[in-house]
Amino acid sequence: MKVAIASDFSGFRLKEAVKAHVLALGYDLVDVGAQTEEDMTLYFDAAAAAARLIQNKEVDRAIAICSAGSTMREDFRS
């Protein structure tokens, strides 16, 4: 299974922890979130990138992490 993981800059540390766990489980991973704590990727850009990967059938699932905990789901509905 191929999984996308997305985060805004404030979710970077959690994304990295989840990413390590998902990789340890043997899944393929595509990281479309912030790449460092200084990377100012915003939640709606990360969510849109993950949603496009799902829409284009490039990944099977996505994990989205943001500081608010609820805002990214709205971007997946669009």
C-alpha positions as CSV (number, residue, x, y, z in Angstrom):
1,M,0.0,0.0,0.0
2,K,1.2,3.5,-0.8
3,V,0.4,6.3,1.6
4,A,0.8,10.1,1.3
5,I,1.6,12.1,4.5
6,A,0.9,15.8,4.7
7,S,1.5,18.4,7.3
8,D,1.8,22.1,7.8
9,F,4.9,23.5,9.4
10,S,3.5,23.3,12.9
11,G,2.8,19.6,12.4
12,F,6.3,18.8,11.2
13,R,7.5,16.9,14.3
14,L,4.4,14.8,14.6
15,K,4.5,14.1,10.9
16,E,8.1,12.8,11.2
17,A,7.2,10.5,14.1
18,V,4.2,9.1,12.2
19,K,6.3,8.8,9.1
20,A,8.8,6.7,10.9
21,H,6.1,4.4,12.2
22,V,4.4,4.0,8.8
23,L,7.7,3.2,7.2
24,A,8.5,0.7,9.9
25,L,5.2,-1.1,9.1
26,G,6.5,-1.5,5.5
27,Y,4.3,0.9,3.7
28,D,5.5,3.0,0.8
29,L,5.3,6.7,1.7
30,V,5.0,9.9,-0.3
31,D,5.7,13.0,1.9
32,V,4.0,16.1,0.6
33,G,4.2,18.1,3.9
34,A,6.6,20.5,5.4
35,Q,10.2,19.2,5.0
36,T,11.7,21.1,8.0
37,E,10.3,23.1,11.0
38,E,11.2,26.3,9.1
39,D,9.4,25.2,5.9
40,M,6.3,27.4,5.9
41,T,4.1,24.9,4.1
42,L,0.5,25.7,5.0
43,Y,-2.2,23.1,5.8
44,F,-4.3,23.8,2.8
45,D,-1.4,23.4,0.4
46,A,-0.3,20.1,2.0
47,A,-3.9,18.8,2.1
48,A,-4.5,19.7,-1.6
49,A,-1.3,17.9,-2.6
50,A,-2.3,14.7,-0.7
51,A,-5.8,14.9,-2.1
52,R,-4.5,15.2,-5.7
53,L,-2.4,12.1,-5.1
54,I,-5.5,10.2,-4.0
55,Q,-7.6,11.6,-6.9
56,N,-4.9,10.5,-9.4
57,K,-4.7,7.1,-7.8
58,E,-1.0,7.6,-7.1
59,V,-1.5,6.6,-3.4
60,D,-4.1,4.5,-1.7
61,R,-4.5,6.5,1.5
62,A,-3.4,9.8,3.1
63,I,-2.5,11.0,6.6
64,A,-3.0,14.7,7.1
65,I,-1.6,16.5,10.2
66,C,-2.1,20.2,11.1
67,S,-1.9,22.3,14.2
68,A,-5.6,22.8,14.5
69,G,-6.5,19.2,14.1
70,S,-9.7,19.8,12.1
71,T,-9.0,22.2,9.2
72,M,-7.4,19.8,6.7
73,R,-10.5,17.6,6.4
74,E,-12.3,20.5,4.8
75,D,-9.7,20.6,2.0
76,F,-10.2,16.9,1.3
77,R,-13.9,17.6,0.8
78,S,-13.4,20.2,-2.0
